Amino acid sequence: MSADTTYLELSQEGGGAHKFYEVTVDGTAVTVRYGRIGAAGQTQHSTFPTAEKARAAAAKKIGEKVRKGYEPAVRGGRAARPVTRRQVTAAPSTARAVAPVLWRFATGAPAFGIHIGEDRCWVGNQRGEVHTLGHDGEVLARYQLPDGVKCLVEDDFWIYAGCDDGTVYDLSAKLPFAAYEIASDVDIFWLDVHEGVLNVADREGRLTVIDHEDEYQWSRKSTGQHAWMVRRDDRAVYHGHREGVTAYAADGSGELWHTRTSGGVLFGWQENHSVYAGTGHNVVQRLAKSDGAIEATYRCDSAVYSCATSPGGRYVFAGDLASSVYCFAADGTRLWKLGTGGGAALSMQYRDERLYMVTTDGLLICMDASEPAVAAACSGRVPTPVDIKSAAALPTYTPATAVETVTAAPAGGVLVECVQDGGRLRVHVVSDGYNPTWNVQFPRAIREPGVRYVVDALAPASGGFYRVRGEIRRLQ
């Protein structure tokens, strides 16, 4: 008996999905392959007692996808989504002294993604590898995502990795889940997540906003292309591109202001009352969030790849293409310039008198940014950096497409249920003490109508929905 294959696609206009789903039945074996159109995707294999049961299981899977809007298609008929892999160069530093680097970790590929949390550091590289390390450099965990990591962003408790394949992964639990899938015509440059709402800056200079249900909300086309900056707060989205920075109302109702910067924007940072734009014309500029007025300019010697500040903007840091790192006073006075000792800083973050950078050489660098350490470095006295080795025995976590099944809810768990709501699958809370009309932000890949799940905890979001904290288990 020959294998029987059904191939489906879901491709929506205006910021919708661009996915395929393929089911092959070969005797008692069922193989499911799914993912982004044009990509190899992920594969699951199942075996059943009889061929009849295998065909029945396949028919059920196909029926579920058809009800979600998938349609029969010809493989290869639609093009894959466009992907721009950021091409950057680095020159040797012209600084007279090297930064006081405490430790450095080699990821093995150029790295853009960085997040420094309270108890650990996150770094993601262009091979899709994400590592977490303690602040002392100890390697704690490793994740392998399907494509290069463009950025890592924090949204309260949650950590997200935006990848070149258009998928944003939630890394907050033990196993990563696909949290958002961005439309095929959006060639992602940078991402930010705020209160569960995803904001995407792309190659064409567009800003696209996607809600917690992974559904398109609104988009705007700015005057300039190549939008590398997007930062979001409760009031607005700050979008940096070749023609400057444009602020839009958070609800998409309109433009609040536009400011032309000194050169195209290559990176952005925000504090409570200001946004910082690093530009290709060798400067970082501080703009008031209220009206876009330029409050200060920080002059470097080469194009600025990244920037960050200490809390409140007391100190402003910048990394340029010539592998140098700068520190400025709030008013724009340059305090020092040092060599990174490991390539150009593509992203950076300051925390507790330390500056963390990821570079073109694929290094995560932890630098002592305290005043005594920098003063010593400017005089040529620096510590010997510790080169951190990855622990070979560490497990590698890959994106989950299924969850553990339990026969009873663990103590303290919250019960939720997947329900059919028109043409969409939603998840609502079943346990007492919660609003049963609110949706739960939940991985789409594991939603099954009528199935109940147990989650460790739920947190309310300001948009009137719940977010999962901790692990998800399927209740049998």
Long-range contacts (C-beta under 8 A, 24 or more apart in sequence): 1-26, 1-27, 1-51, 4-55, 6-58, 6-62, 6-72, 7-72, 7-73, 7-74, 7-75, 8-62, 8-65, 8-66, 8-70, 8-71, 8-72, 8-73, 9-37, 9-70, 9-71, 9-73, 9-77, 9-78, 10-65, 10-68, 10-69, 10-70, 10-71, 11-37, 11-78, 11-184, 12-69, 12-183, 14-183, 14-216, 15-182, 15-183, 15-186, 15-208, 15-210, 15-216, 15-219, 16-183, 16-216, 17-181, 17-183, 18-78, 18-81, 18-166, 18-181, 18-183, 18-184, 19-70, 19-181, 20-73, 20-75, 21-65, 21-70, 22-75, 23-58, 23-61, 23-62, 25-51, 25-54, 25-55, 25-58, 27-51, 27-54, 28-53, 28-54, 29-54, 30-54, 30-57, 30-58, 30-61, 32-61, 35-146, 36-80, 36-81, 36-165, 36-166, 36-167, 36-181, 36-184, 37-78, 37-79, 37-80, 37-81, 37-184, 38-78, 38-79, 38-80, 38-81, 39-80, 39-146, 39-165, 42-146, 42-399, 42-401, 44-401, 44-402, 64-448, 64-449, 67-420, 67-423, 68-423, 68-424, 68-425, 69-423, 78-184, 79-184, 80-184, 81-165, 81-166, 81-183, 81-184, 81-185, 81-186, 81-187, 82-184, 82-185, 82-187, 82-203, 83-147, 83-164, 83-165, 83-166, 83-187, 84-187, 84-188, 84-189, 84-203, 85-126, 85-148, 85-164, 86-112, 86-150, 86-189, 88-305, 88-321, 88-344, 88-346, 88-360, 89-321, 89-344, 89-360, 90-321, 90-322, 90-323, 90-343, 90-344, 90-359, 90-360, 90-361, 91-302, 91-321, 91-322, 91-323, 91-344, 92-322, 92-323, 93-322, 93-323, 93-324, 93-338, 93-339, 93-340, 94-301, 94-322, 94-324, 95-324, 95-337, 95-338, 95-339, 97-338, 97-339, 97-377, 97-378, 97-379, 97-380, 97-382, 98-338, 98-339, 98-340, 98-341, 98-377, 98-382, 99-325, 99-338, 99-339, 99-340, 99-341, 99-365, 99-367, 99-377, 99-382, 100-338, 100-367, 100-368, 100-373, 100-374, 100-376, 100-377, 100-382, 100-383, 101-340, 101-341, 101-342, 101-365, 101-366, 101-367, 101-368, 101-382, 101-383, 101-385, 102-137, 102-354, 102-366, 102-367, 102-368, 102-383, 102-385, 102-386, 103-136, 103-137, 103-365, 103-366, 103-385, 103-386, 103-387, 103-388, 104-341, 104-342, 104-363, 104-364, 104-365, 104-366, 104-385, 104-386, 104-387, 104-388, 105-131, 105-133, 105-137, 105-139, 105-363, 105-364, 105-387, 105-388, 105-390, 106-361, 106-362, 106-363, 106-387, 106-388, 107-131, 107-358, 107-362, 107-363, 107-364, 108-362, 109-148, 109-362, 110-346, 110-359, 110-360, 110-361, 110-362, 111-149, 111-346, 111-347, 111-358, 111-359, 111-362, 111-363, 111-364, 112-149, 112-150, 112-151, 112-346, 112-347, 112-358, 113-149, 113-150, 113-151, 113-152, 113-161, 113-162, 113-347, 113-358, 114-152, 114-347, 114-348, 114-349, 114-356, 114-357, 114-358, 114-364, 115-152, 115-153, 115-154, 115-159, 115-349, 116-349, 116-351, 116-356, 117-154, 117-159, 121-356, 121-364, 121-366, 122-152, 122-159, 122-171, 123-152, 123-358, 123-364, 124-149, 124-151, 124-152, 124-161, 125-149, 125-358, 125-362, 126-164, 128-163, 130-161, 130-171, 131-364, 131-390, 133-364, 133-388, 135-352, 135-354, 135-366, 137-366, 137-386, 137-388, 138-388, 139-388, 139-389, 139-390, 139-391, 139-394, 140-394, 141-394, 141-395, 141-397, 142-390, 142-394, 142-395, 142-396, 142-397, 143-171, 143-176, 143-396, 143-397, 143-398, 144-396, 144-397, 144-398, 145-169, 145-176, 145-398, 145-399, 146-399, 150-188, 150-189, 150-190, 150-191, 151-190, 151-191, 151-347, 153-191, 153-192, 153-193, 155-193, 155-194, 155-195, 155-196, 156-195, 156-459, 157-459, 157-469, 158-193, 158-467, 160-191, 160-193, 162-188, 162-190, 162-191, 164-188, 168-193, 168-198, 169-399, 170-443, 172-469, 173-468, 173-470, 173-471, 173-472, 174-397, 174-471, 175-397, 175-398, 175-399, 175-400, 176-397, 176-398, 176-399, 176-400, 177-399, 177-400, 177-443, 177-445, 177-446, 178-399, 178-443, 178-444, 178-445, 179-214, 179-441, 179-443, 180-210, 180-214, 181-214, 181-444, 182-208, 182-210, 183-208, 183-216, 189-226, 189-227, 189-228, 190-227, 190-228, 190-229, 190-230, 190-268, 191-230, 192-230, 192-231, 192-232, 192-237, 193-232, 194-232, 194-233, 194-234, 195-234, 195-461, 195-462, 195-463, 196-441, 196-461, 196-463, 196-465, 196-467, 197-232, 197-463, 199-230, 199-232, 199-237, 200-230, 201-227, 201-228, 201-229, 201-230, 201-239, 201-240, 201-241, 202-227, 203-227, 205-241, 205-242, 205-243, 207-237, 207-239, 207-248, 209-237, 209-252, 211-463, 212-439, 212-441, 212-461, 212-463, 212-465, 212-467, 213-424, 213-426, 213-439, 213-441, 213-465, 214-444, 217-252, 218-252, 220-246, 220-248, 220-252, 220-255, 222-246, 223-258, 224-264, 226-264, 227-265, 228-265, 228-266, 228-267, 228-268, 229-265, 229-266, 229-267, 229-268, 229-277, 230-268, 231-268, 231-269, 231-270, 231-275, 233-270, 233-289, 234-462, 235-289, 236-289, 238-268, 238-270, 238-275, 238-289, 240-265, 240-267, 240-268, 240-277, 241-265, 244-277, 245-275, 245-277, 245-287, 245-292, 247-289, 247-292, 256-292, 257-291, 257-292, 258-292, 259-287, 259-292, 259-293, 259-294, 261-285, 261-287, 261-294, 262-297, 263-303, 266-303, 266-304, 266-305, 267-304, 267-305, 267-306, 267-307, 267-347, 268-307, 269-307, 269-308, 269-309, 271-309, 271-311, 271-312, 271-313, 272-312, 274-313, 276-307, 276-309, 276-313, 276-316, 277-307, 278-304, 278-305, 278-306, 278-307, 278-318, 279-303, 279-304, 280-304, 282-320, 284-316, 284-318, 284-328, 286-313, 286-316, 296-330, 296-331, 296-332, 297-332, 298-326, 298-328, 298-332, 298-334, 299-332, 299-334, 300-324, 300-326, 300-337, 301-337, 305-344, 305-345, 305-346, 306-345, 306-346, 306-347, 306-348, 306-357, 307-348, 308-348, 308-349, 308-350, 308-355, 309-350, 310-350, 315-350, 315-369, 317-348, 317-350, 317-355, 317-369, 319-344, 319-345, 319-346, 319-348, 319-357, 320-344, 323-359, 323-360, 325-355, 325-357, 325-367, 327-369, 327-374, 335-374, 336-374, 336-377, 336-378, 338-374, 338-377, 338-378, 340-365, 341-365, 341-385, 400-443, 400-445, 400-446, 401-445, 401-446, 402-446, 402-474, 403-446, 403-453, 403-471, 403-472, 403-473, 403-474, 404-471, 404-473, 404-474, 405-473, 405-474, 405-475, 405-476, 406-454, 406-473, 406-474, 406-475, 406-476, 407-475, 407-476, 408-475, 409-454, 409-475, 410-454, 410-473, 412-456, 413-454, 413-455, 413-456, 413-473, 414-454, 414-455, 414-456, 414-457, 414-458, 415-452, 415-453, 415-454, 415-475, 416-440, 416-442, 416-452, 416-453, 416-454, 416-455, 416-458, 417-450, 417-451, 417-452, 417-453, 418-442, 418-447, 418-448, 418-449, 418-450, 418-451, 418-452, 418-453, 419-449, 419-450, 420-449, 425-449, 427-453, 429-458, 429-466, 434-458, 434-466, 438-464, 438-465, 438-466, 439-465, 439-466, 440-465, 440-466, 440-467, 440-468, 441-465, 441-466, 441-467, 441-468, 442-468, 442-472, 443-472, 446-472, 446-474, 451-475
